[in-house]
Amino acid sequence: LNEAESATAVLALSKLGGKPVIVCAPGCKMQANDWEKENWRALIARLYRKYPSYSLILAGAKQDADVCDFAALDWHGAKLNLAGSLTPRESAAVFSHATVFIGADSGPKHLAACMGVPCVCVFSARDLPGVWFPPGDRNQIVYHQPECAGCGLETCIAMAKKCIRSVTVDEMEQAV
C-alpha cells in the first residue's frame, strides 16, 4: 500500500474515536453466496451486545451500501459505512486496522486476508471446500455440505440455497 492509501484509511478511521475495529462486508454478487441481510443484522446486533466498546466498519461495493445499512441497524455504537466509497487498495488499508473481518465469499474477504486480518466467513457449498477459503490458520470458515454440495450454481434454484441457509447466526457468532 502506498502512503496516500494508508492516509485515506487513517482519515476514515479517525471518525471512529480510536476504538478497536470490526469490519463486516455482508454483500456479495452471487445469489448462491448470499447469507441474507436478516442474518447479517442479527449477527451484528449480537456482536454489538458482546463488544460494545468496538467500532463497526461496513464495506463492499457501491451496490452493497443498502445491505450494509440494514445489517448495522442494531449497532448503536460508532459505525461507518464505507461501501462503494473507497478503492480496493484503500479498503485493504482500512482492513489492516481491524481486529476481525466478517463476511461472505466475496472480494473484501480476499483483501482482509491479504492484510493478515483474521477472517470469519460464511460460505455456500457451491464449490469444493477450500477452493476460495482465505489462506491462513487464524481464519474461521462456516460451511456446510448438504447432498447438493459442489453444484457450481451461481443462482441456486435446485435446493433454495440449502447449504448457506443452513448456517446459523449462532454458528457465526461462535466463530467470531
N, C-alpha and C positions, 0 to 999 in steps of 0.2 A: 504494500500500500504506500502511496506517496503522501507527502506532507499535507497537501490540500484535502485528501480523502480523510486522513486522520483528524484534521482540524474540523471538518464537517461533522464528524462523529462526536467530537468533544463539544461542539456547539449544540448539537441535538441533545446530548446527554445533560448539558448544563440546565436544561429546563426541568430536570427531574430531582433537583436538590441534593445530588450526591448519594442517593440511596442505591443499594445494590440492585441489579437489573435482571429481570426475567424477560426473555424475548419469546413471543409467540407469533407464529405465522400459520394461521388456520386455513388460508386459501390454497387452492390448487386448480390446475387447468382441467384435470381429468376426472370425470364423474365417478369412475370406479375407485378413485383415491380420496374422495370427499367424505370425511368423517361426519360432516354436517354441523351447521352453525350452532344448533342447540346443544350438542355435546361439548363444543368448544366453550360456549357460555357457561355451562355447568362446571366444567373443569376449571376455568379461570375464576369463577366465584369461589370454588373450594380452595384454590390456591391463595386467593386474597385472604380468606379466613385463616389460613395456615401461616402465611407470610405477609402480614400487613405492613411490615417495615420495608418491603421491596417496592420497586417501581416496575411498571409494565410497559414494554415497547411492543407494539403490534407492527408486523412487517409483511411485505409481499408486494405484488404488482398493483398498479392503479385499480384494476378491476376487483382487487381483494379488499379495498378500503371499507366497503359496506359490511362485509362479513367480519372484518376486524372490529369495527364499531359495535356491531351486535354482540360479538363474543366478549367484549370488555365492558358491557353494560353494568355488571355487578362488581367490577373492580373499582372501589371507592377511593383508592389512593392515587399517587402520582402515576400518570399514564400518558402515553404519546403514540398516536397512530401515524406511522411513517410510511404506510403502504402507498407506493407509487411516487413518493417524493424524493427518493434517493436513487443513485445509480447502484448497480450491483456491488461495485467495489466500495462505495460509501456505506452501503448496508453491511458489508463484511466488516468494515471498520467499526461500526456501531456494535455489531455482534461480538466483536473481540472483547468488549467490556462486560459481556453478560455472564452471569453465574450459570445459567442454563438456557438452552434453546428448546422450545417445544413446538412441534409442527407435524405437518403431513409429509408425504412423499412428494416433495416439490423443490424447486430451485433454492429457496432460502436455507433449507437444511444442508445443502452442499456447501453454501457459503459459511455457515456456522461451523460445520465440521472442518473446513479448511482452516478456520481460525483457531481450532483446538478447543472449541466450546463443547461441553458435554451436551449431547442431543437426546431428547426423549421424543420419539417419533412413532406415529401410528401408521401402519402400512396395510394396504389391501393385500390379498394373496394372488393378484393377477400375474405376478412374476414369481419366479423361484426365490426361496429365502436367500437373502444376502446380496442379490443382484444390485439393488440400489440402496442398500443399507449404508449409513455413513461409516467410514472406517474408524477404528479405534476401540479401545476397551472401556472407555468412560461413557459409552452411549447405551441407552435403554431403548430397545425396539419392542413395540407391542404389535403382535402379528399372530393371526390365527389361520390355520389351514383347514378349511372345510373340504368336502368332497370335490368342489369345483376349483380348487387351488390350481394355479398355473394356467388359467383360461386365456390370459393375454388380452382380455377385453378392456377397451378404454371406456366403454359405456356398458355397464352391467345390466343386461336385460334378462339374462337367464335365471339368476338367483337373487335378484333385488339387493345386490351388494352384501350378501350374507357374510362374507369374510370381514369386511371393515365394520359393518353394523354390529357384529358380534363383540367388538372391542368395547369395553365398558369405561365409563368415566372413572369408576373405582380403580381399574387397572392402570389407566393413565396417571391418575393421582399417585398411586403407589409407585409407579416408575419414576415420577418426578422426585 
